[in-house]
Amino acid sequence: MSSAFGWLLPAVVLVVIGGLIASAETALARISRVRAEEFVREGRRGAQRLQAIVADPPRYLNLVLLLRVSCELVSTVIATLLFIDWLGDKGWAYTAAAATMILVCYVIVGVSPRTLGRQHAEPIALASAPVVYGLTRIFGPLPRLLILLGNALTPGKGFKEGPFTSEAELRDLVDLAEERRVIEPDEREMIHSVFELGDTLVREVMVPRTDMVFIERGKTLGQVLSLALRSGFSRVPVVGENEDDVIGIAYLKDIVRRIHETGEDRREERVESIMRPATYVPESKPIDQLMREMQARQIHLAIVIDEYGGTAGLVTIEDVLEEIVGEIADEYDQEAPRVEWLSDGSVRVTARLTVSELGDLFGIEIDVDDVETVGGLLAHALGRVPIAGSQAVVEGLNLTAESLAGRRNRISTVVVRRASPAAGDVVSAAARHD
């Protein structure tokens, strides 16, 4: 009996240490990088170590978790031996040991220290940071080896840094907060969208090359001004030899300022004299990095380059924001009817109406490969992105792009009428960018 009591003190000490570790774990997890940098500037004791921990949380918090679990388990084993020595090797001795340690660990390791860690996060984090940093220098590789072992035994792909302080845990917390009505469902979706930014590539959000509106370098300021006003875009890429040779960006503000300040005769000046340098990004770039780069360089548009060096499309900062907040519409976006017959016998249809439905309206068969919508049919006939006023004749039907909608100013409605016998294959004078 006396020898058993000798183990009581180590068990108590381990429980207390486990509580201190739990408190430190909670406090460290609540300190942001910005706050840690403020502590360093203020010269607070332990701030340097705290900044290192906050910069790489999994490396340190995984060790903290391992130490806490070790303290709880070892103290539970010691308590079990004590109860067996006191009550004999009987089933209810094990039950009493389990019940006691569940209660003790829940209160002393689970509730009280975590509450203190939340209430006094900053002083506890500063005090514990040097200890955690030193222990990680000694036992650092151990958690990683155990994580590798756990991932090897787990079906599917595991987490490189462990599941304890990863994005997966944060996602679960967000879902739990939504279930408990702490946040609204749309707020939960927005937070999840932020998590997904690092996994989303530029190619997934860009405006593809086929939807780009551009101007040739030899065009005049008057022509690019007309194109900008008709297309609804305030920034127009300027190309050289072809669409793979984007040499700059023409800004509507620069064009209007030049014409206003120097007179109407400047309309004949070439657009390349006023264009700004273009920014190029690879299509494989994560959009969270792209957003930070755009903020730092104060740009709103970048040209996306594919693996062969050609133009894959363009991306704007609004494209990135839409991944977080959803589709951005403006005051001009209105829901139009899919089909509206007009008094002159023509029909106004949405650009998303299928080609087969358009053929059924006029009792004809439209056979065009790789085209599914009326908007795509008009673009295919023109050979470029249609803007308001663009016209083309396809299979005896005259298609006229009527209006733009959405932030990307894509064609919203198309007026379709039977073409006169004298009409050519393609009437594209109104669609040319001059």
Steps between C-alpha positions, in 0.01 A plus 500: 500500500778744593681440172180577309461833676845589372349517149220737602718811481628428145141444385391833645802675351429355156137613514609852596759504220235380257279791609780749450569359154129523411495862611809579293357317198179706513684828548751438220222410257324833566795730425511637146814579302422870509472497879826305533677762283365773728647321802840487325488874425408567863793289618284268709678208664448177304367688195771370265421139586127569477543647153687187388221277633222703337686494168494115494222383740478130402866436578462621859136429587526138388775450760290678763213265424728197525631610840151568633368162388808332650442666838134398503568138406794449737307653791204274415724191507644602838151566639387157383792334681411695816136389490605139445732522802224654713198296387656184361521368145126515442281636221349781702851623590563566130160666473574728794841592354348581160218709648739691724749581224225599255369748756846628596628534144179664380506764773873555561628440146196566285291785644692714750834546317334555163276765654806673643674469164213679329459768767872580533632393160772763461689465832471119496620482139798725572592301812466157338654581161868461610424166667309366199770625263774326703308171525439504126872533439548181704198287406410665170543198269294269724152640416581498130603134513178412681295699249667313213417172673139608551463608137645166386237312703214732396306417180526772240723803496599630842598848615869582473496715814251281686127555545532678835566858394413478135249665272276195537449572870420865428245396239332274754489786751337726244237237421435454872462875547243510222307207649484681835377821335816689593551597134260511206511242216624758249779598740601133526515475120714814483746364759526170314566697180791674671646160596474388138689798359834328545373195311347699212717579199484802272381288207182417694388862542647680199311640203603257222674623190190440289305752714768772496436834332824652365629777272784497249799727569448690173149616589435860603383647831162573344461136400598359838271754671212381285583137577519567876165680501326233293648202683467650848862426597722768652821305436570353155803282418712626210644233270781507248526228237224281645313421821806322642691828477337718767726805525305721739169610649298804386315672786182692425593771753832562324331520161230744613754714685730521195216597266349745748826677587656517152195531274301290258788483254661247737238246393725401210794426730594133516391305806850366571608853595279498808486135604646382830724193546314172538545268797537130420423207730516122438169315486623261772540778760279465815255788515579586862856581390363690201276713722790593729714586196225717351457682829872562535544621140167688491372337183155374413566296185763248395556298184503124559772304320480127427786251519602574140525875552178579317207703629258281694271783612490785746414526868380795708493553874120483475532143371686410817251678725213314335653176625439631853176700483336343195387657172530879495215664310422866436196726461460409134464127553137404448344164439388486137242254359652211311288566188311820411329543165510858369243685288711488182516119506848478647568334832714610793671205673750467780855428395481175699213360291610177336558485127248217466230710669577789264464264204163381630374861523563554127439144382852446371797282592818680606802275461810665648765291676617576855232768558216458746354848567384795291777714648755238402347478152542875449858492627579205271365685197690819581823330596533717811314605811173675409421842645182707486405554134693203361316328213534176310291285265491127575280244323272775364459671838626850578639514856554839667661533843272737685617559856776431749455373856706397797832625628679338204266676256408191309222500245166457679240501221506444125235612249443238230308551175494330165770643276414660167607303192761765420676463834850357494633222711627732773415865559767605742558870431340591830711243681839621387708669769551822305 
